[in-house]
């Protein structure tokens, strides 16, 4: 399984060179606390095979959750369902809040 640190993801976003979709698999109550602008929400509790078909083929998919555990499971699941350009955000939004954007609330 491939992963990116928040710093690596932030650098890719800032450079504008990488085409990225951020897939947030947290629950709705979590996204009300903190979220990354432009993320696609697909809570793990409702995730099904249809999401694989809806994700763009021409971009990297970076999966995030709170600490990186649920997103790691989804990353592996996406890989098993034929997705090649998929990455887990190590440390999740909690690590993003600590290292990239301290204005995001931590929970």
N, C-alpha and C positions, 0 to 999 in steps of 0.2 A: 504494500500500500504506500502510495506517495503522500507526502504531507508538505505543508508550507507553514512557516512560522508567521505570526502576525507581521513582523518586519518585512519578510519576503513578499507577503501579499500586498502590504502597503506600498512597497517599492514598485511592484508590478502595476498596481492601480495608478500610482503617480506618474509612471513612465508613459502610460497610455499606449504602450506597444502591445500588451497582451490583451486578448479578448477574453474576458472573464465573466462568468455568472457565479454569484455567491448564493448558495442554497442553504437557507437557514432552516434547520430541522427542529428548532425549539418549539415549545408550546406557545399558544397565543398570549398567555399571561406573562411569559418571559419576554416576548418581543415588545410588550407594552412598557417594560422597564428599560430596556436598552436594545438598540438595533443598529445594523449597518445600513446606511442609505443605499437604496437600490437593490437590496437583497430580495430574493425570491423565497417566499415562505411556503414550506411544506412540512407541517408538524409530523414528527416521527409516528405519532399515534394514528395518523391518517395516510401515511405514505403507502403507495401501491405502485404496481408496475406501470401505470399510466404516466407517472412522473418521468420515467425513463424516456418515453416517447415525446414528452413535452419539452425536455431539455434540449437546447441547441447543440448540434453536432460540431459546429465550427468554433467553439470556445472551450476554454478550460473551465471546469466546474470545481469550485471550492466549497466544500461542505463545512458548515459551522454549527456548533451547539454551545452550551454553557462552558464546559471544560474540555471538550474534545472526545468524549467517550461515545456518545450517541452518533456524532458525526463520523467517527472512525467506523462504526458499524454500517452506516449508510454508504460511506465511501467504498467499503468492501462489497456491499450489496450491489452498488452501481457497477463496480468492476465485474462482478459475477454475471451481471446482466448486459455485458457487452460494452460498457463505457470505458474508454482508454484514458481520456484526459480529465481525470478526476483526482482531487487532492483533499486531504483532511486538513482543516485549520487547527494545528496543534495548540492546545491551551484554550481554544474556543474564544468566545467573546470576552470572557474574564481576562484572558491574557492580552487581548486587543485593548481592553480598557486600561490595563496596567501599563502597557508599553507604547501604545500608539495614541490613544485618545482618552486621557484621564477624565474628561468631562462626561463620559458615559458612566452611568451608575453601575456599580458592581453589586451583585446579589449572591 
